[in-house]
Amino acid sequence: MATVLIVDDDLHLRQSFEKLLTQEGHVVRTAASGEAGLAAVRTQIPDLVIMDVRLPGMNGLEAFQAMRAMEPKLPVIIMTAFGTTETAIEATKLGAFDYVLKPFDIPEILAVIDQALEAGRFMRARVAMEGFADPAGR
């Protein structure tokens, strides 16, 4: 079971994701704006964020940068219905786990979510192991 934060201004999409991911055994939190998403991450760091690019106020890429500043190993999937090559390149350069176009195929997005959660588990385990490294660097 993982905690997934969905950040999208579309209520129907948030509710659909919440239902789908709850059925998959995950705990789902939602936010309707970049600012609300940041507040949710400050309150409790999720295992994964799935975030739209076009949001009221702070856009998804700005919110993503702020989230990564708080938690550098946080996997984030960026989604949009208005995909451009420039946005995809920018999201990738910023470190997004993946960039998906809406509408998406349910089995496909579930596979991407599973991969992102696994990558997040790996990164957290790696960071934990580095904390136990020999102080002499061996």
Beta strands, then each sheet from edge to edge (+ up, - down):
strand 1: 3-7
strand 2: 27-31
strand 3: 48-52
strand 4: 76-80
strand 5: 98-101
sheet 1: 2+ 1+ 3+ 4+ 5+
end
